[in-house]
Amino acid sequence: MPLQGLVNPNPASDYFTVTLPNGCTEAIIQLYDIQGQKILESKITENYKIDVSSCKPGIYFYTLRVNGKAETGKLVKK
């Protein structure tokens, strides 16, 4: 079964909010730039805000890890 975590707004200019799947209270999020360099790794809880205000505009990728499962996605920073 997919994790179905939610990262929004997308695109964003200042921050993204991570909403965890139902029943999950914590997870690990990793954020990568377009070259694959890890720019953030953090243990998070429900409705966690990722501050991207200091990041350059462009495309970023994330991996959300919950209970041994992983979900990946793309984020756009305006």
CORGI-V381368 format. One record per pair of residues at least 24 apart in sequence whose ideal C-beta (glycine too) atoms are under 10 Angstrom apart, sorted by the first residue. I is the first residue (numbers start at 1). J is the second residue. D is the distance in whole Angstrom. If there is no record, write none. Layout:
I;J;D / I;J;D
This chain:
1;69;9 / 2;69;8 / 2;71;7 / 3;27;9 / 3;64;6 / 3;65;9 / 3;66;6 / 3;67;9 / 3;69;6 / 3;70;8 / 3;71;4 / 4;64;10 / 4;71;8 / 5;29;9 / 5;44;10 / 5;62;9 / 5;64;5 / 5;65;10 / 5;66;7 / 5;69;10 / 5;71;6 / 5;73;8 / 6;47;10 / 6;64;10 / 6;73;10 / 7;31;10 / 7;48;10 / 7;50;8 / 7;62;6 / 7;64;8 / 7;71;9 / 7;73;6 / 7;74;9 / 7;75;6 / 8;75;9 / 9;75;10 / 9;76;10 / 9;78;10 / 10;73;8 / 10;74;8 / 10;75;6 / 10;76;6 / 10;77;9 / 11;57;9 / 11;59;9 / 11;75;8 / 11;76;4 / 11;77;7 / 11;78;5 / 12;50;9 / 12;52;7 / 12;53;9 / 12;75;7 / 12;76;8 / 12;77;7 / 12;78;7 / 13;52;8 / 13;53;7 / 13;55;10 / 13;57;8 / 13;76;10 / 13;77;7 / 13;78;4 / 14;49;9 / 14;50;10 / 14;51;7 / 14;52;7 / 14;53;5 / 14;54;10 / 14;55;10 / 14;77;9 / 14;78;9 / 15;48;10 / 15;49;5 / 15;50;6 / 15;51;5 / 15;52;6 / 15;53;7 / 16;48;9 / 16;49;7 / 16;50;5 / 16;51;9 / 16;52;6 / 16;60;9 / 16;62;8 / 16;75;6 / 16;76;10 / 16;77;9 / 17;46;10 / 17;47;6 / 17;48;7 / 17;49;5 / 17;50;8 / 18;42;10 / 18;44;6 / 18;45;9 / 18;46;8 / 18;47;7 / 18;48;5 / 18;49;8 / 18;50;7 / 18;62;8 / 18;64;7 / 19;46;7 / 19;47;6 / 19;48;9 / 20;44;8 / 20;45;8 / 20;46;5 / 20;47;8 / 20;48;8 / 20;64;8 / 20;66;7 / 21;46;10 / 21;64;9 / 21;66;6 / 21;67;9 / 21;69;9 / 21;71;9 / 23;66;9 / 23;67;9 / 24;64;10 / 24;66;5 / 24;67;7 / 24;69;10 / 25;66;10 / 26;66;8 / 26;67;10 / 27;64;6 / 27;65;6 / 27;66;4 / 27;67;8 / 27;69;10 / 27;70;10 / 27;71;9 / 28;63;8 / 28;64;8 / 28;65;4 / 28;66;8 / 28;70;9 / 29;62;6 / 29;63;7 / 29;64;5 / 29;65;8 / 29;66;10 / 29;71;10 / 30;61;9 / 30;62;7 / 30;63;5 / 30;64;8 / 30;65;8 / 30;70;9 / 30;72;9 / 31;55;9 / 31;60;6 / 31;61;7 / 31;62;5 / 31;63;8 / 31;75;8 / 32;59;10 / 32;60;6 / 32;61;5 / 32;62;7 / 32;63;8 / 32;72;9 / 32;75;10 / 33;58;7 / 33;59;8 / 33;60;6 / 33;61;8 / 33;77;10 / 34;58;6 / 34;59;5 / 34;60;7 / 34;61;8 / 34;74;10 / 36;61;8 / 38;63;9 / 41;65;10 / 50;75;9 / 52;77;5 / 52;78;9 / 53;77;9
